[in-house]
């Protein structure tokens, strides 16, 4: 039997690892690829995410871990882009406050005077795949929505409680009101990963 190829998911975020794992296994199957998180390589120092775009940061992470481990590596960078805030929090989404609650409160406070019709926003994810030789490929996924006036829902993480979907079949729901399977079916990360999964398949054949 051909041994499984290891695909390193370059993040220590357990929520993100589980989400990535669910999406990739559903797309690729678990019989040909073994997924490992960055926590399996504690000696690798995470690189500084100094890029000015989601794509740049995803590539920085994927290249750093691929070089350090010699493994096929997948990284993503994602965040919330709010039109009324000139694109903020954007690449600073994970650093917009000390925790998810604080980040959500900051966005809601900054949007306090913005009327409903101007609260448009989107989640953006760029997935970067880097092989041990440094070849880099990226794919992007987005999902459109709007910022709520208060948090709703207990599932998900990050900005999910304040992001209301405007796309079918979940119009009016926040992503925190969806099950994991429902969210994965329409999420920005799910779309980016499903777009890059065929590239992974080509490399593991």
N, C-alpha and C positions, 0 to 999 in steps of 0.2 A: 504494500500500500504506500502510495506517495505521501511523504510527510507533509503536514500542514505548513503553509507559509505563515510566518508571524507578521502581523500588521500592527505597528506601534501607533497608538492614539496619543498624540503629544499633548496631554493635559492631565492635571492632577485633580480637576474638578469632578467629583464623583457623580453629580447630577448629569454633567455633560457626557461622561464616559458611558453611563448607563443608556442615555438617550442615543448616543452614537452607536453603541453596541446593538441596541434593539433595531435601529434602522439598517445597519450594515448586515446583521445576521439575516434579517427579513429579505434583504436584497441579494446577498451573496450565498447565504447558507452557512452553517457552522462546521461543515465537513471538510472544507478546503483551506480555511484561514483561521488562525488563532489570533484573537485580539488581545493586546496587552496595553495597559495604561502606563503613563509616565511613572507612576508610583512603583512599577516593577524595576525601575532603573534609578534608585535614589541617589546615586553618585553623579548623575547628570544634572548640572546646574541649569535651571530654566533660563533661557535668554531674555534680555530686556526687550519688551515690545515697543520699539521706538518708531515704528512705521506710522505714516500719516493716513493710511487707508487700511481697511479690513484685509485686503489682499496682501499688502506688504507685511502685516503682522502675522498672518497665517503662514506665509512663506518663511519668515524669520524663524518661527517655531519649528516648522517641519524640517527645514534644512539643518537646524542645530541638533535636533534629536537624531535625524538620519545620519549625520556625520559622526555623532558621538557613539551610536549603537551599531551602525552598519546595517540597519533594518529599513525595510520599506516603511515610510512614516506618513501618517495623515494628521494634519492639524487644521483647526479652523479658527477663524476670528469672526465674531459676530457682535451685533449690538442693535440698539434702538436708534432710529433716525427720525427726529420730529421736525416737521417742516416749519412750524411756528417758532422753533428754537434755533433756526438756521442750521439744522442738521444735528444739533446736540441731542443726547450725549455722544452719539457716534462711536468713534474708536475709544472714547473714554468711558463707555457704558459700564464696564466692570469697576471703574475707579471713580464713579460719580458720587460716591458716598461710602461709608465704612461697611455697610451691609445692604441687603436687598430692600429692607423696609426704609432705610434712610434714602436710598437712591430713588425709590418710588415717590417718597414724600417730596424730595427735591424737585422731581419732574412735575408733580402735581402743583407744587407751590409756584413754580415758574410758569405754569400754564393756567394759573388761577383766573386770569382775566381774559383768557382766550375763548371765544364762543365756540359752540359745538361744531359749526361748519368749517372751522379753521383748525381743528385738532387732528388733522391727518398725520399719519406716521407709518413707518414700516419697520419690520425686522429685516435685517440683512445678514447673510452669512456667506463667507467665502471659505471654501475647503481647498486646501493645498495638499497635493500628493507628491512626495519626493522619494525617489529610489536611492539606493546606496551610492550610486554614481553621481547623484546630484541633479538628475533630470527632474524638472518641476512642471507640474500641471495644476491648473486651478479651475474651479467651477463655482458659480454664484447662485444663491437662492434667495428669494425675497417673498414676503407675505405682507399684504396691505392691511392697514387698520386705522384706528384712531385712539387717541388718549381719552380714557374715561375721566369722570370728575371725582371718582373715589375707587378704591380697590374692590375687586369682586373675584371670588373664587379662592380655593385653597390648594389647588394642584399646581404643578409646574414649579418654576423658580424664577428669580430675576424680576424682569418687568412684566411677567405674564399677568399679574392681577390688574394692571392698568392699561392693558392693550386689548381693545375690542376689535374683533374681526369684522371686516366688511366684505369678505369673500364667502361664497357658498361652499359647503353647506352649513356653516356655523356663524352666519351673520348675526351680530348682536351678542355673541358670547365672548368673554375674555378667554385668552388661552389658558388661564388658570382655572377655568370652568370645564375644560375638556379632560377626558381621560388621556393617558399617555399615548394610546394607539390613535385616538382622534387627533391629538396634537401632532404626532409624527407624520400623519397623513397629509398635513397641509403646512407644516412649519417651514420656515426659512432654512433651518438646518437640515430637515428631511429632504427638502428639494435640492439643496447643494450636494448632499451625500448621495442621493439617488442619481444625480447627474455625474458624479465622479466614480460611482461604483463600477461602471463598465471599464473604466481605466484600471481599477484594481483587478478586475477579473482578467484583463489582458496580461497583467504582470504576474499573476499567480498561476497561469496555465502552464 
